[in-house]
Amino acid sequence: MIRRNQLETVKSRMNEPRKFIQVLMGPRQVGKTTMMKQLREEMESETIYVSADGVINSNWLWIQQIWENARIQLKNEANTELILIIDEIQKLDNWSEIVKEQWDFDTRENINIKLILLGSSRLMIQKGLTESLAGRFEITYVGHWSFSEIEEAFGWNVNQFIYYGSYPGAVGLIHEEERWKNYIKDSLIETSISKDILMLTRVDKPAVLRRLFELGCLYSGKILAYTKLLGELQDAGNTTTLSHYLTLLSDSGLLGATEKFAGNIIRKRASKPKFQVFNNALLTAQDDLTFEKAVSDSKIWGRLTESAIGAHLINNAITNNYKVYYWREKNDEVDFILERKNTLIALEVKTGKRAENNGMRVFAQTFKPQKVLLVGTGGIAIETFLRMNPSDLFN
């Protein structure tokens, strides 16, 4: 069983004296619960794992009850400390206030219960943390599996990663492609939208959100104006509504969008979004194309490859503190612009015999990036780039 890097971070912090609540957040089915199973097996301290997934969202007393049980167990078994792990915490109303109350009580009474919170909705977790738990927590983001992890755990090649994405739970189904697609749609997409968005956030037009997600996935790697989307979506409302729904999808680790780089924050916000899935499985599972058809069609494969590169970049951006943009002026375009502390890196993806693009030269003359990189034909090999941590490019 593969050990994700975040496990060592959490384990190290659990071996420290009690100081902060440890918060692990990230999309569904990326291994957070498995990571906690590994942690429990490796820690000498007593651990208790509970999940709020089946608890009524108004039952905030549940947190008090499981916490009190942990205190009793700590006292009766004469342990010096206990680790309490609560999964899917964001499902419960007013969870952050109750956690604050219990955590502060233990701090005052010198009760050595260390707390780990897990959640799959980044928006709801962050909202609760900032409202009630300021100064009491550290966040570890657990994102989608990288190519290196999938390659190590399952022996996949880069083509399999580009098409099938990186949900470990779906790996065993790829030889039955229709079954694999149904699993992604029913067990991952529908569950994430229903439980992490619609149950936790007010969404006045759920049908519009679902359709936006579907279109955004199929257009992953493409620039599409909100005004054009309004024509595709019946009863969509306005562009503000679509932008809000896209934020909800992004915070659930499903679908995001990169803005146009313009060197000006106002112009960036006014730009057309370039849609980007966080995992290519979300694209291919909703499309009619098969693996064999995709690999044999250079145009389709080029689009999937660029989407896989984009997913790699935005997943790593969350934890490595850089921003991802695209750039376009008339017919000149650069696929990805990375920005950190006023340092720019321009990146073009090229597969097959794609025509020469004048965009990189124009961008370099205009904005003077630190590096200009080509990924694919004539440049860094696709699989080599997908094994890299993109933040290393800034070194």
C-alpha positions as CSV (number, residue, x, y, z in Angstrom):
1,M,0.0,0.0,0.0
2,I,1.5,3.3,-1.1
3,R,2.4,5.9,1.5
4,R,1.4,9.4,0.4
5,N,3.8,12.2,1.3
6,Q,1.2,13.8,3.6
7,L,1.3,10.8,5.9
8,E,4.8,11.7,7.1
9,T,3.8,15.3,7.7
10,V,0.8,14.3,9.9
11,K,2.7,11.5,11.7
12,S,5.5,14.0,12.6
13,R,3.0,16.5,14.0
14,M,1.3,13.8,16.0
15,N,4.6,13.0,17.6
16,E,5.0,16.6,18.7
17,P,3.5,17.9,22.0
18,R,-0.2,18.9,21.6
19,K,-0.4,22.3,20.1
20,F,-2.5,22.5,16.9
21,I,-5.6,20.8,15.5
22,Q,-4.4,19.0,12.3
23,V,-6.8,19.4,9.4
24,L,-6.6,17.2,6.3
25,M,-8.8,18.3,3.4
26,G,-9.1,17.3,-0.2
27,P,-11.4,15.7,-2.8
28,R,-13.2,12.4,-2.2
29,Q,-11.5,9.1,-3.0
30,V,-7.9,10.4,-2.8
31,G,-6.9,8.3,0.2
32,K,-7.5,10.4,3.3
33,T,-9.2,7.6,5.2
34,T,-6.6,5.1,4.1
35,M,-3.9,7.4,5.3
36,M,-5.5,7.5,8.7
37,K,-5.6,3.7,8.8
38,Q,-1.9,3.7,8.1
39,L,-1.3,6.4,10.8
40,R,-3.2,4.3,13.4
41,E,-1.2,1.2,12.6
42,E,2.1,3.1,13.0
43,M,1.4,5.3,16.1
44,E,2.0,3.9,19.5
45,S,-0.6,6.2,21.0
46,E,-4.2,5.1,21.4
47,T,-6.4,6.3,18.5
48,I,-10.1,6.7,17.9
49,Y,-11.5,7.1,14.4
50,V,-15.1,8.2,13.7
51,S,-16.9,9.5,10.7
52,A,-19.8,12.0,10.5
53,D,-20.8,10.7,7.1
54,G,-23.9,8.9,8.4
55,V,-24.8,11.4,11.1
56,I,-27.7,13.8,10.8
57,N,-26.2,17.2,10.0
58,S,-28.1,18.9,12.9
59,N,-26.8,16.5,15.5
60,W,-24.0,18.7,16.8
61,L,-24.2,16.8,20.1
62,W,-22.6,13.9,18.4
63,I,-19.2,15.7,18.5
64,Q,-19.6,16.2,22.3
65,Q,-20.5,12.6,22.8
66,I,-17.5,11.1,20.9
67,W,-15.2,13.6,22.5
68,E,-16.4,12.7,26.0
69,N,-16.0,9.0,25.2
70,A,-12.4,9.8,24.2
71,R,-11.8,11.5,27.5
72,I,-13.1,8.5,29.4
73,Q,-11.0,6.1,27.4
74,L,-7.9,8.2,27.9
75,K,-8.5,8.3,31.7
76,N,-9.5,4.6,32.2
77,E,-6.7,3.1,30.2
78,A,-4.1,5.4,31.9
79,N,-2.6,6.6,28.6
80,T,-0.6,9.7,28.4
81,E,-2.3,10.8,25.2
82,L,-5.0,9.9,22.7
83,I,-5.5,10.8,19.1
84,L,-9.1,11.5,18.0
85,I,-9.8,11.4,14.2
86,I,-13.1,12.8,13.0
87,D,-13.8,12.3,9.3
88,E,-16.3,14.3,7.1
89,I,-16.6,16.9,9.9
90,Q,-18.0,19.6,7.5
91,K,-21.3,17.7,7.3
92,L,-22.3,18.8,10.8
93,D,-24.0,22.2,11.5
94,N,-22.0,24.5,13.7
95,W,-19.1,22.0,13.9
96,S,-16.4,24.5,14.3
97,E,-18.0,26.1,17.4
98,I,-18.4,22.7,19.1
99,V,-14.8,21.7,18.2
100,K,-13.5,25.0,19.6
101,E,-15.4,24.5,22.8
102,Q,-14.1,21.0,23.3
103,W,-10.5,21.8,22.3
104,D,-10.3,24.8,24.6
105,F,-11.7,22.7,27.5
106,D,-9.0,20.1,27.0
107,T,-6.4,22.9,26.8
108,R,-7.6,24.4,30.1
109,E,-7.8,21.1,31.9
110,N,-4.5,19.8,30.5
111,I,-6.2,16.8,28.8
112,N,-3.9,15.4,26.1
113,I,-6.3,14.6,23.3
114,K,-4.7,15.4,19.9
115,L,-7.2,16.1,17.1
116,I,-7.2,15.3,13.4
117,L,-10.1,16.6,11.3
118,L,-10.8,15.3,7.7
119,G,-13.1,16.9,5.2
120,S,-13.8,16.7,1.4
121,S,-15.2,20.2,1.0
122,R,-12.4,22.7,1.1
123,L,-14.8,25.6,1.1
124,M,-16.8,24.4,4.1
125,I,-13.8,23.4,6.1
126,Q,-12.0,26.7,5.5
127,K,-15.1,28.7,6.4
128,G,-15.5,26.9,9.7
129,L,-11.8,27.2,10.5
130,T,-11.6,30.9,9.9
131,E,-14.9,31.7,11.7
132,S,-14.2,29.9,15.0
133,L,-10.8,28.2,15.1
134,A,-8.3,30.9,14.3
135,G,-4.8,30.2,15.6
136,R,-5.7,26.6,16.6
137,F,-5.1,24.6,13.4
138,E,-2.7,23.6,10.7
139,I,-3.9,22.5,7.2
140,T,-2.5,19.6,5.1
141,Y,-4.0,19.4,1.6
142,V,-4.4,15.9,0.2
143,G,-4.9,16.3,-3.5
144,H,-5.4,13.9,-6.4
145,W,-2.8,11.2,-7.0
146,S,0.1,12.2,-9.2
147,F,1.4,10.1,-12.1
148,S,4.4,9.1,-10.0
149,E,2.1,7.7,-7.3
150,I,-0.2,5.8,-9.7
151,E,2.9,4.5,-11.6
152,E,4.5,3.2,-8.3
153,A,1.3,1.7,-6.9
154,F,-0.2,0.1,-10.0
155,G,2.5,0.1,-12.7
156,W,0.5,2.4,-15.0
157,N,2.2,4.0,-18.0
158,V,1.7,7.6,-18.9
159,N,-1.0,7.0,-21.5
160,Q,-3.2,5.2,-19.0
161,F,-2.7,8.1,-16.6
162,I,-3.7,10.6,-19.2
163,Y,-6.8,8.8,-20.1
164,Y,-8.0,7.2,-16.9
165,G,-6.9,9.8,-14.5
166,S,-5.8,8.9,-11.0
167,Y,-8.6,7.6,-8.8
168,P,-7.0,4.6,-7.0
169,G,-10.4,3.0,-6.3
170,A,-11.2,2.8,-10.0
171,V,-7.9,1.2,-11.1
172,G,-9.3,-2.4,-11.1
173,L,-12.1,-1.5,-13.5
174,I,-10.2,0.0,-16.4
175,H,-10.4,-3.3,-18.4
176,E,-14.2,-2.9,-18.4
177,E,-14.4,0.6,-19.7
178,E,-18.1,1.1,-19.5
179,R,-18.1,-0.2,-15.9
180,W,-15.2,2.2,-15.1
181,K,-17.1,5.2,-16.5
182,N,-20.2,4.3,-14.5
183,Y,-18.2,4.1,-11.3
184,I,-16.6,7.5,-11.9
185,K,-20.0,9.1,-12.7
186,D,-22.0,7.4,-10.0
187,S,-19.7,6.9,-7.1
188,L,-17.4,9.8,-7.5
189,I,-19.0,12.7,-9.5
190,E,-22.5,12.3,-8.2
191,T,-21.5,11.7,-4.6
192,S,-19.2,14.7,-4.6
193,I,-21.8,17.0,-6.1
194,S,-24.6,15.7,-3.9
195,K,-22.8,15.5,-0.5
196,D,-20.0,18.1,-0.8
197,I,-21.9,20.8,-2.6
198,L,-25.7,20.5,-2.7
199,M,-26.1,19.2,0.9
200,L,-23.8,21.8,2.4
201,T,-24.3,25.0,0.4
202,R,-27.3,26.9,-0.9
203,V,-27.6,26.2,-4.6
204,D,-30.7,27.7,-6.2
205,K,-30.3,26.0,-9.5
206,P,-28.7,22.6,-9.0
207,A,-29.5,21.5,-12.6
208,V,-27.5,24.4,-13.9
209,L,-24.5,23.5,-11.6
210,R,-24.6,19.9,-12.8
211,R,-24.7,21.0,-16.5
212,L,-21.9,23.6,-15.9
213,F,-19.8,20.8,-14.5
214,E,-20.5,18.5,-17.4
215,L,-19.7,21.2,-20.0
216,G,-16.7,22.4,-18.1
217,C,-15.2,18.9,-18.0
218,L,-15.8,18.3,-21.7
219,Y,-14.2,21.6,-22.5
220,S,-11.2,21.1,-20.2
221,G,-8.2,22.9,-21.6
222,K,-10.5,25.2,-23.6
223,I,-11.2,28.9,-23.2
224,L,-14.9,29.6,-23.0
225,A,-16.7,32.9,-22.1
226,Y,-19.4,32.8,-19.5
227,T,-21.6,34.7,-21.9
228,K,-21.3,31.8,-24.4
229,L,-22.1,29.3,-21.6
230,L,-25.3,31.2,-20.7
231,G,-26.5,30.3,-24.2
232,E,-25.7,26.6,-23.5
233,L,-27.4,26.6,-20.1
234,Q,-31.1,27.1,-19.8
235,D,-32.2,29.2,-16.8
236,A,-28.6,29.8,-15.9
237,G,-29.2,33.3,-14.5
238,N,-26.1,35.5,-15.0
239,T,-22.4,35.2,-15.2
240,T,-22.0,35.8,-11.4
241,T,-24.1,32.7,-10.7
242,L,-21.9,30.6,-13.0
243,S,-18.7,32.0,-11.5
244,H,-20.0,31.1,-8.0
245,Y,-20.9,27.6,-9.0
246,L,-17.5,27.1,-10.6
247,T,-16.0,28.2,-7.3
248,L,-18.0,25.5,-5.5
249,L,-16.9,22.8,-8.0
250,S,-13.3,23.9,-7.6
251,D,-13.3,23.8,-3.8
252,S,-14.6,20.2,-4.1
253,G,-11.6,19.3,-6.2
254,L,-13.7,18.6,-9.4
255,L,-13.5,21.5,-11.9
256,G,-11.6,24.7,-11.9
257,A,-10.6,27.4,-14.3
258,T,-7.5,29.4,-15.0
259,E,-7.7,33.1,-15.7
260,K,-5.9,35.0,-18.5
261,F,-2.5,36.4,-17.5
262,A,-2.5,40.2,-18.1
263,G,-0.2,41.6,-15.5
264,N,-3.2,43.5,-14.1
265,I,-5.6,42.0,-11.5
266,I,-8.6,43.8,-12.8
267,R,-8.1,42.5,-16.3
268,K,-7.4,39.0,-15.0
269,R,-10.8,38.9,-13.2
270,A,-12.6,40.1,-16.4
271,S,-11.0,37.5,-18.6
272,K,-12.7,34.4,-20.1
273,P,-12.0,31.3,-18.0
274,K,-10.0,28.3,-19.3
275,F,-11.7,25.3,-17.8
276,Q,-9.6,22.6,-16.2
277,V,-10.6,19.4,-14.5
278,F,-8.6,18.4,-11.4
279,N,-8.5,14.8,-12.6
280,N,-8.7,13.6,-16.3
281,A,-11.1,10.8,-15.3
282,L,-13.8,13.5,-14.8
283,L,-13.4,14.3,-18.5
284,T,-13.1,10.9,-20.2
285,A,-15.8,9.2,-18.1
286,Q,-18.4,11.7,-19.4
287,D,-17.2,11.4,-23.0
288,D,-18.1,8.7,-25.6
289,L,-14.6,8.2,-26.7
290,T,-12.7,5.0,-25.8
291,F,-9.1,4.6,-24.7
292,E,-8.1,3.0,-28.1
293,K,-9.9,5.8,-30.1
294,A,-8.3,8.5,-27.9
295,V,-4.8,7.2,-28.3
296,S,-5.1,6.8,-32.1
297,D,-6.5,10.3,-32.7
298,S,-3.7,12.9,-32.5
299,K,-6.1,15.8,-32.0
300,I,-8.1,14.2,-29.2
301,W,-4.9,12.9,-27.6
302,G,-3.3,16.3,-27.7
303,R,-6.3,17.8,-25.9
304,L,-6.3,15.1,-23.2
305,T,-2.5,15.5,-22.7
306,E,-2.8,19.2,-22.3
307,S,-5.7,18.7,-19.8
308,A,-3.5,16.2,-17.8
309,I,-0.7,18.7,-17.7
310,G,-3.1,21.4,-16.5
311,A,-4.5,19.1,-13.8
312,H,-0.9,18.4,-12.6
313,L,-0.2,22.1,-12.4
314,I,-3.4,23.2,-10.6
315,N,-3.3,20.3,-8.1
316,N,0.3,21.2,-7.1
317,A,-0.5,24.9,-7.0
318,I,-2.7,24.5,-4.0
319,T,0.2,23.3,-1.8
320,N,3.1,25.0,-3.5
321,N,1.9,28.6,-3.5
322,Y,2.1,29.5,-7.2
323,K,-0.7,30.6,-9.5
324,V,-1.6,29.2,-12.9
325,Y,-2.8,31.3,-15.8
326,Y,-3.1,31.1,-19.6
327,W,-2.3,33.9,-22.1
328,R,-3.9,34.8,-25.4
329,E,-3.8,37.9,-27.6
330,K,-5.6,37.5,-30.9
331,N,-4.1,34.4,-32.5
332,D,-1.1,34.2,-30.1
333,E,-1.5,31.9,-27.1
334,V,0.6,30.3,-24.4
335,D,-0.9,27.2,-22.7
336,F,0.2,27.9,-19.1
337,I,1.8,30.7,-17.2
338,L,3.0,30.0,-13.7
339,E,3.5,32.9,-11.3
340,R,5.1,33.0,-7.9
341,K,6.4,36.2,-6.2
342,N,6.6,38.1,-9.5
343,T,8.5,35.3,-11.1
344,L,7.0,34.0,-14.4
345,I,7.4,30.7,-16.2
346,A,5.8,30.2,-19.6
347,L,4.9,26.7,-20.6
348,E,3.7,25.3,-24.0
349,V,2.4,21.7,-24.5
350,K,3.1,20.2,-27.9
351,T,2.1,16.7,-29.1
352,G,2.6,15.2,-32.5
353,K,3.2,17.6,-35.4
354,R,1.3,20.5,-33.9
355,A,1.9,23.7,-35.9
356,E,4.4,26.2,-34.6
357,N,2.9,28.8,-32.2
358,N,4.1,32.3,-32.3
359,G,2.6,33.0,-28.9
360,M,5.6,32.0,-26.8
361,R,7.9,34.5,-28.6
362,V,5.3,37.3,-28.3
363,F,4.7,36.6,-24.6
364,A,8.4,36.4,-23.9
365,Q,9.0,39.8,-25.5
366,T,6.1,41.4,-23.6
367,F,6.5,40.0,-20.1
368,K,10.1,38.7,-19.9
369,P,9.4,35.4,-18.1
370,Q,12.3,33.7,-16.1
371,K,11.9,30.5,-18.2
372,V,10.1,29.4,-21.3
373,L,9.5,25.7,-21.5
374,L,8.2,23.2,-24.1
375,V,6.6,20.0,-22.8
376,G,6.1,17.2,-25.3
377,T,7.5,17.0,-28.8
378,G,10.9,18.6,-29.0
379,G,11.0,19.4,-25.3
380,I,10.6,17.8,-21.8
381,A,9.0,14.4,-22.2
382,I,5.4,14.3,-21.0
383,E,6.0,11.5,-18.5
384,T,9.1,13.3,-17.2
385,F,7.1,16.5,-16.6
386,L,4.3,14.6,-14.9
387,R,6.8,13.1,-12.5
388,M,8.1,16.6,-11.6
389,N,7.0,18.9,-8.8
390,P,6.2,22.0,-10.8
391,S,7.3,24.3,-8.0
392,D,10.9,23.0,-8.7
393,L,10.7,25.0,-11.9
394,F,11.1,28.2,-9.9
395,N,14.5,27.1,-8.5
